Amino acid sequence: MVKTFRPETWKEALEIRKETGALPFAGGTDLMVKFRSVAGEDPQLGEAVLFLDRIPELKVLEESDGFLVLGAAVPLTDLLTAKKPVIPEILRQALKEIAAPGLRNRATLGGNIVNASPAGDSLPPLIVLEALLVLESMGKSRRISLEDFITGPGKTILAPDEILREIRIPLENVFSPGENSRDRGRGFYYRKVGTRRANALAKLSLAALWDRKAGFFRMAAGAVGPRIVRFPAAEALFLSGKPPVKEILDLCGPLIVPIDDQRSTAAYRKKVCLNLINHCFTRYMEEL
């Protein structure tokens, strides 16, 4: 029999996590799949489960100290419908393509992150947005980049007594097409390739964010390696003026190391990822 806890306060949640090592459960849409059992049987979630849906600190949605702060247990639907604060358009595009509306009513950004799937739809946009994660345990708090948080498929550096509290995005990275981004030298690209636009796991995805005046170009690809893949040498080349696309693709190719699985083949993923990078390059050059 699985022991369950549903605390009302953040302190209580941290105490339970420390004393029992209970599995944090927010929306549960990834966990129920990850721990699924045979048909007709309950998922094998372990000895103890910590439900986090009643914790106010995990439902925060605000701007604070130069960051957009997203509580780890805010449902994806709430992020998509929020008027204020402004949610980055690149992230909204990714969230709109996660599952069906009913699942988005339950699914959370924190769950998508801690699940640590290389195919996680929100991860490439969050990485190019330079998202920081706030991890807390009893008496301790630390901030770490999302890029450093995930160490492999389904693996993170989350300690046994920690809970992901919030996601923080620097406000200078939050912009949308509605602010005359071409004149400001800003832009973004997002594309998910799947069997359907939503309600399907990604075969692969690509996200990019740039601000020529601020001097950055960031690009990340999902489902083409054991972790989200960055392309630092190609990113620097994007900013160098008008580089040849072949040189960019030559730099990116060796970093794309997908696998064969039930959704796609490695060869298909690599070819399509390079095509998306080419498409992103075209979009970027059009705005010069």
N, C-alpha and C positions, 0 to 999 in steps of 0.2 A: 504494500500500500504506500503510495507516494504521500509524503507529508507536505502540506501546502501552507504558505504564509501570505497574508495580504495586509501589510502594514499601512497605517494612516499617515505616518510621518517619515521624513527622510532619515532622521536619527535612528528610528526603529528599524528601517530597512537596512541601514549599515550594520547595526548590531546583529541582526539576523544573519546577514551575509557573512559576517565575521565568525559567528558562533557555529553556524551550520554548513556554510559553503553552499547554500541553496542556489539553484540555477535561476538567474534573473529572467523574468518573463514579462515583457511589455505587451506588444501586440500578439506575439506568438506565431505570426504567419510563416516565418522562416523556421522557427523551432519545431513546429508541428510537422513540417516536412522533413527536417533534418533527423528527427527522432521517431519517424513513423515506424509502425510495426506492420504486421500482416493485417489484412482486411478484417474488420470487426473487433480488433484489439486496440487498447489505448496506446498512445505513443510512449516509448520508454524514455521518460524524461529524467530518470535518476531517482535518488532517494528523497530529495526535497526541492520544491519549486517556490520561488519568491515572486509573487505577483506585484507589479509596480504601478498598476493603473490608477491608484488612489493618491499618489505622491505629487503634491502641487509643484514641488521644485523641478520635477521632470516634465512639466507641461508649460514651462516658460517660453515665451516668444516675444523678444524685445531687442532693443539696441542698448548697449551698455559699454562704456569705456573703449569706444572705437571698434566694437565688434557687433555683428548680428549674432544673437544668442538664441539657439534652438534647443529646447529641452529634448532629451533623448527619447522621451515617450510621447511627444506630440504626434498625433496621427498624421499620415501623409496628406489626407484630405484637408486637414486644417492648414497645412503649409501651402497647399494649392489654392485655397480660397482666401488666404490672409490678404487684407488690404494694407495693413500696417502691422509690423514693419515690412518693407519691401523684401520679397524673397528673390534671390538672383534668378534671372530668367533661364540661365543654363541649367540650374538645378530644377526649376519648375518643369522644363521640357523633359528631363529624365524622370521625374516623379509621375508625370502624366502617363508614361509608358510602362509603369510598374503595375502589373496584374490588372484586375477589374476594380470598378468603383467600390464594391462591397469589401474587398480585401484592403483597399487603400484606407477605408474607414477604420481598420484595425491596425494595419501595419505601421511601424514607426521607423524613423530615420536611424535611431540608435540600434534597433534590431538589425537593420540592413547592414550597418557597420560592423557590429560585433559578430554577426554570422560569418563575415570575412570571406565571402565567396569571390573569386576572381571575376565572376560574371555579375556581381552586384551592381544594379543599375545606377545607384546614387554615387558610387565610389569614384569613377573618373571625374565627374563634375566637382565633387567635393575636394578632390586632390588638387585640381587646377585652381580652385578657389582658395587653396592653402588653409583648409579647415584644421582647426585645433580641437582636440578632445580634452574635456575635463574629466579626469578619473578620480573618484573619491573612495576612501575607506575611513574607518573610525580615526579621527584626528589627523588625517592626511589628505592632501589634494595635490594633484600634479597635472600639468598640461603637456600634451605630446601631439605632434602632427599626425594626422591620419595616415600619412605615407609611412611613418615609422611604426604605427600601431599594429598594422597587419604584417605578419611575418611569413605567411604561407597560406595555402588553401584551408580555410576554417581555423586558422591559428592566429592568435594575437598575443600581445604582452599584458593583457588584463590579468592582474593578480587575483588569487583566489578570494581575497576579501574586498575587492574593488567592485564598484558599479560605475558605468558610464553615466555621468550626470547631464552633460550638455555638449553641444557642438558649437564652436565659435568660428565665425568667418569674418576676416578683416573687412571693414566697411568700404575700404578703397577698392575691393574686388567686387562689390555689389553694384552691378549696373545692368541695364536692360536696353533693348533696341529703341525704346521710346524716348531716349535722351540724346538723340542726334549723335549716336556713337561714332559714325563715320568721321564727322568733323572733329571729334575728340580723340580720334586715333584708337578707339576701343572696339572690340568685337569678340564674338565667341562662336564656337561651332559645337554641335552635338548631334550624334547620329547613333542610333541603336539598330542593329541588324538582328532580326528574329523571324520566326515563322509568322508572327502577327505583330502589329504595332504595339499592342499591350497584351496582358494576360499570357505572356510567354517569356521564358527565360532567354536572355540575350545569347545569340551565337557569338557576338562581339559588339563592342561599342567604342566610340572615340569621342573625346571631349577636348576642347582647346579654348583658351582664354588669353586675350592679348590687350595690351595697352602700350602703344608705341611711345607715347609721351612719358609714361612712367618707366618705359624700358623693359617690359617683360613680355614673354610669350611662353605659355605653358601648354603641354599636350600630354594626355594620358589615355591609354587604351585598356579596355577590360576584356577578359576571357581570351587573352592571347599569351598568357604566361601564368606562373603560379601565384603572382601578385599583380596588382595593377602596374602596367608598364609605362615608365616615363622615357622621354627621348631627349636628354639634355643637350647633346651635340647638335641635333636637328633644331631644337628650340633656339639655340644661339644663332644658327644659320638663318632662321626665319627673320631675325632682327637685323641681319647684316645688310639689308637693302633689298635687292631683287635676285636672290640666289636661284640657281638652276634646280628645278624640281627633282631631276635625276639624282643630284648630289644629296638632297634631303632623303629621298627614298633609299639610297644606298646606305645612309647612316642609320635609318630606322630598321631596315630589313633584318639584320642580325639580332636585334633585340626582341623580335616577334617570334616567340617559341610556343605556339599553342599545342594542344593535344587533340587526338581523335576522341570523340565521345558520342553519346546517343543523339546529340543535337547537331553535330557538324563534324567535318574532318579538319585536321590540322592544315592541310594544303589550302582548303577553302578559306579558312580563317585568315591565314597569312596573306593570301591574295587580296581578299576583300579589305583587310586592314590597310594594306598599302594603297588600295583604291580610295579609301576614305581619307587617308593622309593627303593623297593627291587632290581630292575634292576640297579638303580643308585649305590646302595651299592655294587653290584657285580662288576660294572665297576670300582669303587673306589678301591676295594680290589685287583683287578687284577693289579693295578698300584703300589701297595705297594712293 
